[in-house]
Amino acid sequence: MDFGEVFEKKMPKAIEYASHIIMETSNFIDFAVALVDYMDEDFIPYCKSVYAMLRSLDYPTVTFEKDDELGDITPDVIRKEYHNFLSQQEKLAREKEFKENIDELQFLVKSYRDSNEFKKMLDFIGSFPYLAPYNAMLVQMQKPGATFVLTGKKWAEYGRQPKLNGQKLIVLKPFGPVQCVFDFEDTEPIPNATEVMEEADLIKKYTESLQQAQGDLDKKKMETLVSNLPVYGIYLDDNFLAANSYGGYIMPYHDQKLKVKIDKDYYMEVSSNFVISVNKKQSNAVKFHTLCHELGHLFCNHQCYDKRKKRKLTLKEEEFEAETVAWLMCKRHGISNPSEEYLASYAPKGEIPICSTELIMRAVTEIERMMDGAVSVNDSMWYKEDAAFKASINAQRQKLKRSRQTDLFGNRIGLD
């Protein structure tokens, strides 16, 4: 589109918009970015022309920059500033979405502010470890009293199918958007099925395979959990001595060196971000509970890698969320739970503190992932949320990659 076409088709619209924004911008760059955002990037070469037209009009409160002051501002400069503006807007949009999600969930949880209702929800989530924590919460919200839910395909393996008008429950699908599941109550035996499993048998099948005897702790899962702490920047101080009633704490701590696996068998030494201290006097089950409680503080954003994400909560609200995480972890993994009375103390009048159920479920999900197997550094929250740590890891990987390069004769040509 040549200048004549631009002048005829786009310029009137640009001048009209420019006449509104000129009063709100303090310099030409801000003016140009706002104008390009309204028109599109193709309009960048014409920003100075519009600015010159407005300068010839009467705007008593506007101090225009002169042509000689704009000499170094080329279309490429405007384009760069515009792209910086878009990046900043995207960043703000992500932060806004985060805050709105939290606010919305805090509003939704008011229906569960009654301590009895909240306890029912936790009992459901804790009693069915075959369901991901967040999905269990969604099921309980959609159908309070649901007992056992599976997809239609999974029900067919047990000789059952959804009823014609069975209630569909929406849950999140791994690596996808959503999927439908059905409660046992909304299924029926498949005609002529060779074997039809009943509810009691199903629950027994799942809970026996996933839960340990009450009070026992799966040693391997605990060891896996502890082994994953370094990729989250956490130094575990398990020699902490205190009164038997004291569990432990989490706090920022950068003085301990941790080894983090970044490539095949290569480990990089990094400074810690946090320390979790666990009372040495406690039993293994209580140590597990304490570790989950302190991780709950981190994953619920009471402690943060990125300070901008730290939430403004009271100590009571923080403790309630962290203890709920610990309670659910113990419940879902068959460990005697020391949290019952502790949580009840937060609702003396039958109403719990406002809390983020989403972050509680995310925390439980993250801890369970840490118990299931080795978490790569790229998948850890530390790598995802700490830009400086991510940059240092990637820089070391590049250096390592170069050090492994060889010339035509097989000689190393990389850095030492």
RABELSUL-V491824 format. One record per residue. N is the residue number from 1. SS is DSSP state (a for helix, b for strand, c for the rest). OMEGA is omega in whole degrees, -180 to 180 (999 if undefined). Layout:
N,SS,OMEGA  N,SS,OMEGA
This chain:
1,c,-178  2,c,-174  3,a,-179  4,a,179  5,a,178  6,a,-178  7,a,-176  8,a,-172  9,a,-173  10,c,-173  11,a,179  12,a,179  13,a,-179  14,a,-179  15,a,179  16,a,180  17,a,-179  18,a,-180  19,a,178  20,a,-173  21,a,-177  22,c,180  23,c,-175  24,c,-178  25,c,-174  26,c,180  27,c,-176  28,a,-178  29,a,178  30,a,179  31,a,-177  32,a,180  33,a,179  34,a,-179  35,a,179  36,a,179  37,a,180  38,a,-174  39,a,176  40,c,-175  41,a,-179  42,a,-176  43,a,-176  44,a,-177  45,a,-174  46,a,-178  47,a,-179  48,a,179  49,a,179  50,a,180  51,a,180  52,a,178  53,a,180  54,a,-179  55,a,-180  56,c,179  57,c,-174  58,c,175  59,c,-172  60,c,-174  61,c,-177  62,c,174  63,c,-177  64,c,172  65,c,-178  66,c,-176  67,a,-179  68,a,177  69,a,-178  70,a,-173  71,c,-177  72,c,-178  73,c,-180  74,c,175  75,a,179  76,a,177  77,a,179  78,a,-179  79,a,179  80,a,179  81,a,179  82,a,178  83,a,175  84,a,178  85,a,180  86,a,179  87,a,179  88,a,178  89,a,178  90,a,179  91,a,179  92,a,180  93,a,179  94,a,179  95,a,-180  96,a,179  97,a,179  98,a,-177  99,a,-179  100,a,179  101,a,180  102,a,-180  103,a,-179  104,a,-180  105,a,176  106,a,176  107,a,-179  108,a,-175  109,a,177  110,a,177  111,a,178  112,a,-179  113,c,174  114,b,-173  115,a,180  116,a,180  117,a,179  118,a,179  119,a,178  120,a,180  121,a,179  122,a,179  123,a,-180  124,a,-179  125,a,-178  126,a,-174  127,a,-176  128,c,-177  129,c,176  130,c,176  131,c,173  132,c,-175  133,a,-177  134,a,178  135,a,177  136,a,178  137,a,-180  138,a,179  139,a,-177  140,a,178  141,a,-178  142,a,-179  143,c,177  144,c,-180  145,c,176  146,c,-175  147,c,-176  148,c,-175  149,b,177  150,b,174  151,c,178  152,a,180  153,a,180  154,a,178  155,a,-178  156,a,178  157,a,-180  158,c,175  159,c,-179  160,b,178  161,b,178  162,b,175  163,c,-177  164,c,-179  165,c,180  166,c,-178  167,c,177  168,c,177  169,b,-176  170,b,176  171,b,178  172,b,-178  173,c,178  174,c,179  175,c,178  176,c,-178  177,c,-177  178,b,174  179,b,-179  180,b,173  181,b,-177  182,b,175  183,b,179  184,a,-179  185,a,-178  186,a,175  187,b,178  188,b,179  189,b,174  190,c,-180  191,c,177  192,c,177  193,c,-177  194,c,179  195,c,179  196,c,-178  197,c,179  198,c,-172  199,a,-177  200,a,-180  201,a,179  202,a,-178  203,a,179  204,a,-179  205,a,-176  206,a,-175  207,a,180  208,a,-179  209,a,-174  210,a,-175  211,c,175  212,c,175  213,c,-177  214,c,178  215,c,179  216,c,179  217,c,178  218,c,-175  219,a,-178  220,a,-180  221,a,178  222,a,179  223,a,179  224,a,178  225,a,-179  226,a,-178  227,a,-180  228,c,-177  229,a,-178  230,a,-179  231,a,172  232,a,179  233,c,-174  234,b,171  235,b,-180  236,b,175  237,b,-178  238,b,176  239,b,-178  240,b,180  241,c,179  242,c,177  243,c,-177  244,c,-177  245,c,-176  246,c,-177  247,c,-178  248,b,-179  249,b,172  250,b,178  251,b,175  252,b,-177  253,c,-173  254,c,-172  255,c,-178  256,c,177  257,b,180  258,b,176  259,b,-177  260,b,180  261,b,-177  262,b,-179  263,b,179  264,c,-180  265,c,-178  266,b,179  267,b,179  268,b,179  269,b,-178  270,b,176  271,b,180  272,c,177  273,c,-179  274,b,169  275,b,170  276,b,178  277,b,-178  278,b,-178  279,b,-177  280,c,-175  281,c,-173  282,c,176  283,c,-180  284,a,-180  285,a,180  286,a,176  287,a,177  288,a,178  289,a,-180  290,a,-180  291,a,178  292,a,178  293,a,-178  294,a,174  295,a,175  296,a,177  297,a,-179  298,a,-175  299,a,173  300,c,176  301,c,168  302,c,166  303,c,-173  304,c,169  305,c,179  306,c,-174  307,a,-180  308,a,-179  309,a,-179  310,c,-177  311,c,180  312,c,-180  313,c,173  314,c,178  315,a,179  316,a,-179  317,a,178  318,a,-179  319,a,180  320,a,180  321,a,-178  322,a,-179  323,a,176  324,a,176  325,a,-179  326,a,180  327,a,-179  328,a,180  329,a,179  330,a,-179  331,a,-175  332,a,-178  333,c,170  334,c,-178  335,c,177  336,c,-168  337,c,180  338,c,-170  339,c,-172  340,a,-178  341,a,-179  342,a,179  343,a,-180  344,a,-179  345,c,179  346,c,-179  347,c,-177  348,c,180  349,c,176  350,c,180  351,b,-179  352,c,175  353,c,173  354,c,-180  355,c,178  356,c,178  357,a,180  358,a,-178  359,a,176  360,a,-180  361,a,177  362,a,-180  363,a,179  364,a,179  365,a,-179  366,a,180  367,a,179  368,a,176  369,a,178  370,a,180  371,a,-173  372,a,-179  373,c,-178  374,c,176  375,c,178  376,c,-178  377,a,180  378,a,-178  379,a,-178  380,c,178  381,a,-179  382,a,-179  383,a,-176  384,a,-172  385,a,-180  386,c,-175  387,a,-179  388,a,179  389,a,179  390,a,-180  391,a,-179  392,a,178  393,a,-178  394,a,178  395,a,179  396,a,178  397,a,179  398,a,178  399,a,179  400,a,179  401,a,180  402,a,-178  403,a,-179  404,c,180  405,c,180  406,b,176  407,c,-176  408,c,-177  409,c,179  410,c,179  411,c,177  412,b,179  413,c,-178  414,c,180  415,c,177  416,c,999
